Amino acid sequence: MARVATSGGRLQRLHDIGKSGWFYCLNFIPLVGNIIVIILCCQPAVHKIN
């Protein structure tokens, strides 16, 4: 259950920085993928007009 919540949070964060949710698939690369996604999630948000 926690994995679903964490995945949703990371997907939302990727959308906030202007990246596609498909970048979350980088998690499936052993070791390196998690590091790349964490680095992407630490970037500042892109402010857009809705």
N, CA, C and O of each residue as an XYZ file, in Angstrom:
200
protein
N       0.812     -1.191      0.000
C       0.000      0.000      0.000
C       0.862      1.264      0.000
O       0.538      2.248     -0.666
N       1.946      1.225      0.744
C       2.830      2.390      0.793
C       3.496      2.634     -0.558
O       3.765      3.778     -0.925
N       3.760      1.564     -1.292
C       4.397      1.705     -2.599
C       3.505      2.472     -3.566
O       3.995      3.270     -4.365
N       2.198      2.235     -3.498
C       1.253      2.938     -4.373
C       1.255      4.428     -4.050
O       1.262      5.260     -4.958
N       1.250      4.769     -2.765
C       1.259      6.178     -2.360
C       2.563      6.864     -2.768
O       2.548      8.001     -3.242
N       3.674      6.181     -2.586
C       4.967      6.748     -2.968
C       5.046      6.951     -4.475
O       5.546      7.978     -4.934
N       4.562      5.992     -5.244
C       4.582      6.110     -6.707
C       3.738      7.291     -7.157
O       4.140      8.049     -8.040
N       2.583      7.442     -6.557
C       1.717      8.569     -6.916
C       2.357      9.907     -6.598
O       2.239     10.859     -7.369
N       3.030      9.978     -5.469
C       3.714     11.214     -5.088
C       4.853     11.555     -6.026
O       5.035     12.713     -6.402
N       5.610     10.556     -6.398
C       6.720     10.802     -7.331
C       6.212     11.181     -8.719
O       6.790     12.047     -9.375
N       5.148     10.548     -9.165
C       4.582     10.897    -10.470
C       4.086     12.340    -10.462
O       4.298     13.079    -11.424
N       3.427     12.740     -9.376
C       2.942     14.122     -9.280
C       4.110     15.101     -9.281
O       4.042     16.153     -9.916
N       5.170     14.758     -8.577
C       6.345     15.622     -8.522
C       7.001     15.738     -9.904
O       7.453     16.819    -10.281
N       7.055     14.650    -10.651
C       7.617     14.711    -12.003
C       6.777     15.629    -12.887
O       7.326     16.364    -13.708
N       5.469     15.595    -12.732
C       4.616     16.497    -13.500
C       4.833     17.943    -13.072
O       4.754     18.847    -13.904
N       5.104     18.178    -11.788
C       5.348     19.536    -11.295
C       6.604     20.153    -11.887
O       6.676     21.370    -12.057
N       7.598     19.323    -12.203
C       8.838     19.860    -12.773
C       8.806     19.841    -14.296
O       9.809     20.145    -14.943
N       7.661     19.484    -14.871
C       7.519     19.536    -16.321
C       7.967     18.275    -17.041
O       8.148     18.295    -18.258
N       8.148     17.185    -16.319
C       8.558     15.918    -16.937
C       7.358     15.003    -17.082
O       6.378     15.127    -16.347
N       7.436     14.096    -18.023
C       6.382     13.120    -18.236
C       6.425     12.060    -17.134
O       7.476     11.797    -16.550
N       5.290     11.469    -16.867
C       5.225     10.385    -15.906
C       6.036      9.176    -16.335
O       6.373      8.323    -15.513
N       6.347      9.102    -17.607
C       7.140      7.979    -18.109
C       8.561      7.991    -17.541
O       9.233      6.960    -17.548
N       9.027      9.145    -17.048
C      10.346      9.194    -16.426
C      10.398      8.309    -15.185
O      11.476      7.892    -14.761
N       9.219      8.018    -14.595
C       9.174      7.137    -13.433
C       9.664      5.732    -13.795
O      10.127      4.998    -12.922
N       9.569      5.358    -15.056
C      10.029      4.037    -15.492
C      11.540      3.880    -15.328
O      12.055      2.764    -15.391
N      12.258      4.994    -15.116
C      13.701      4.895    -14.853
C      13.970      4.124    -13.573
O      15.071      3.606    -13.385
N      12.975      4.039    -12.684
C      13.139      3.265    -11.446
C      13.410      1.795    -11.720
O      13.951      1.103    -10.858
N      13.055      1.310    -12.879
C      13.243     -0.097    -13.191
C      14.678     -0.430    -13.597
O      15.010     -1.601    -13.777
N      15.530      0.585    -13.743
C      16.956      0.362    -13.991
C      17.601      0.138    -12.621
O      17.540      1.018    -11.762
N      18.203     -1.003    -12.413
C      18.772     -1.291    -11.086
C      19.786     -0.241    -10.626
O      20.643      0.189    -11.397
N      19.676      0.159     -9.376
C      20.549      1.098     -8.670
C      20.533      2.516     -9.256
O      20.172      3.461     -8.556
N      20.905      2.673    -10.487
C      21.042      3.998    -11.095
C      19.692      4.678    -11.291
O      19.591      5.897    -11.150
N      18.671      3.921    -11.610
C      17.365      4.488    -11.893
C      16.774      5.247    -10.719
O      16.229      6.336    -10.896
N      16.877      4.679     -9.515
C      16.360      5.365     -8.336
C      17.084      6.677     -8.087
O      16.459      7.671     -7.719
N      18.378      6.689     -8.282
C      19.164      7.903     -8.070
C      18.750      8.986     -9.058
O      18.624     10.150     -8.680
N      18.538      8.621    -10.313
C      18.133      9.594    -11.332
C      16.773     10.197    -10.990
O      16.594     11.410    -11.097
N      15.819      9.371    -10.581
C      14.487      9.874    -10.247
C      14.543     10.773     -9.018
O      13.841     11.783     -8.974
N      15.354     10.438     -8.023
C      15.487     11.292     -6.838
C      16.074     12.646     -7.224
O      15.618     13.679     -6.736
N      17.073     12.650     -8.088
C      17.662     13.916     -8.550
C      16.619     14.741     -9.296
O      16.533     15.953     -9.098
N      15.828     14.097    -10.150
C      14.780     14.818    -10.872
C      13.745     15.400     -9.918
O      13.265     16.515    -10.126
N      13.401     14.658     -8.883
C      12.383     15.122     -7.929
C      12.880     16.275     -7.058
O      12.071     16.978     -6.452
N      14.185     16.477     -6.989
C      14.745     17.576     -6.183
C      14.827     18.889     -6.951
O      15.210     19.910     -6.380
N      14.480     18.883     -8.219
C      14.544     20.107     -9.014
C      13.375     21.023     -8.669
O      12.322     20.550     -8.241
N      13.556     22.344     -8.856
C      12.453     23.265     -8.567
C      11.284     23.077     -9.525
O      11.458     22.639    -10.663
N      10.105     23.410     -9.050
C       8.881     23.249     -9.856
C       8.842     24.272    -10.985
O       9.416     25.356    -10.879
N       8.162     23.912    -12.059
C       7.924     24.815    -13.181
C       6.535     25.419    -12.982
O       5.538     24.699    -12.928
N       6.481     26.742    -12.875
C       5.199     27.406    -12.632
C       4.524     27.710    -13.978
O       5.069     28.446    -14.801
N       3.358     27.146    -14.184
C       2.593     27.334    -15.406
C       1.236     27.924    -15.062
O       0.716     27.725    -13.964
N       0.683     28.638    -15.999
C      -0.686     29.139    -15.842
C      -1.636     28.037    -16.250
O      -1.506     27.482    -17.341
N      -2.591     27.708    -15.392
C      -3.551     26.647    -15.696
C      -4.617     27.146    -16.628
O      -5.517     26.392    -16.998
